[in-house]
């Protein structure tokens, strides 16, 4: 198992770029000169900024970098030690072997049983999401936290949050309390019901969304009033739909934050749950084609 902290992709490429340059006794100006020959408007300052990670490479630069350094993309993505974890995107954590597979001829293993791209289960939980759990009166479990975290990233959630002038995580927490699922999931479920009745989904979709926004607005107002008056309500437990969700539901947020054993127990069901979420999203995309 890797013992070092995960390294960001930007840091990994920058470090390898510097190491390759120094192993060949090249100056930053030498790299800048070579870069200009392949069409990049680099100076020695540009190279220094990239190596110090104060400037990110764009896609063109990343793909041209092997021409500049006379190396391969794999050389730029190798980790030390070889099994070190790498972070990308929304704290997605990949093993070094998976990162290298992304630039291999075969590509990564993308079967439903082993989707490799698993967003990282962070040690320090986002305080905004934890506050949303409390504000919505949800049971403070790891499953609740994760459903809010993932749901709040949806486009419908972000637009609705702007309309209601509340945070997307707060809106998603209210949706979970009302319906046991995100705004997007509830909207799509109601739209599917209308489609099964023979109605044109596009014609009713806007009405469904407006109705859901009204419910969320009322719920937010109701919860805010209750909290301001100090009213206590029993926290709402989400209904697990799988063994993985049940395992995540059984881990309290405070236990996860304060107990390394709880974090260890969360890792496997979390990864299986995330793989199921990714596979469901991909299957939904195929079904709509």
Protein Blocks (a to p, Z undefined) as FASTA:
>chain_A
ZZbdcddfklmmmmmmmmmmmmnopafklmmmmmmmnopacdfklmmmmmnopaccdfkl
mmmmmmmnopafklmmpccdfkbccdehjhiacdfklmmmmmmmnopafbfklcfbdcdd
dfbdcfklmmmmmmnopacdfklmmmmmmmmmpmklmmmmmmnopafklmmmmmmmmnop
afklmmmmmmmmmmmnopafklmmmmmmmmmmmmmmmmmmmmmmmmmnopacdddddddf
bfklmmmmmpcfklmmmmmklmmmmmmmmmmmmmmmmmmmmmmmmmmZZ
